[in-house]
Amino acid sequence: MTNERLMVSWFSAGVSSAVGTKLLIDQIDRIIYVHIDDQHPDTIRFIKDCEEWFRKPIEWIQSPLKSVENACRMAGGRGYINGVGGASCTLRLKKRVRKEWEQTMGGSLTYIWGMDLNEQNRCDRLLDSMPEQEHRFPLIEQGYQKKRCAPYPQSEWYQTTRYVRPRL
């Protein structure tokens, strides 16, 4: 167990998450992506492009359930994915995986999230549900909305990569 604070970007493989990560890249110790097998194939290409842009590796972790279909099956075949308690597949494929990862870590954690100015309510819910960690929202801290994020990577590295916004 260590007393050192680890700064981790939970990278969603979206443009907002990419820009949020890039804004704090020099402070970030680890970038982690929670993979789901039935992700759009272009998402994988985007992740690789972002590794080049960040000049840091993106670590992949994954639920043993692997896919949305399997997560829905484990939810008891409710016939729906999103309910009052949130999306069952998100809980089973992402949140549980993150919590299991947290249990392997020693020391304090600061998480970087790619939420923008229009997602303050989502940030507030996250802060309430995860008080054990510190959280940073660089897009909100710097006044970004999603529409400002889309062209951001292009301006710096478009000529040297195959950047295309992920088609999800």
HELIX and SHEET records of a PDB file:
HELIX    1   1 VAL A   15  LEU A   23  1                                   9    
HELIX    2   2 PRO A   41  PHE A   54  1                                  14    
HELIX    3   3 VAL A   68  MET A   74  1                                   7    
HELIX    4   4 SER A   88  THR A   90  1                                   3    
HELIX    5   5 LEU A   91  LYS A   95  3                                   5    
HELIX    6   6 ARG A   96  GLN A  103  1                                   8    
HELIX    7   7 LEU A  117  GLU A  119  5                                   3    
HELIX    8   8 GLN A  120  SER A  129  1                                  10    
HELIX    9   9 PRO A  138  GLU A  141  1                                   4    
HELIX   10  10 LYS A  146  CYS A  149  1                                   4    
HELIX   11  11 TYR A  152  TRP A  157  1                                   6    
HELIX   12  12 TYR A  158  THR A  160  5                                   3    
SHEET    1   A 5 ILE A  58  GLN A  62  0                                        
SHEET    2   A 5 ARG A  30  HIS A  35  1                                        
SHEET    3   A 5 ARG A   5  PHE A  11  1                                        
SHEET    4   A 5 SER A 108  ILE A 112  1                                        
SHEET    5   A 5 GLU A 134  ARG A 136  1                                        
SHEET    1   B 2 ASN A  82  GLY A  83  0                                        
SHEET    2   B 2 GLY A  86  ALA A  87 -1                                        
END                                                                             
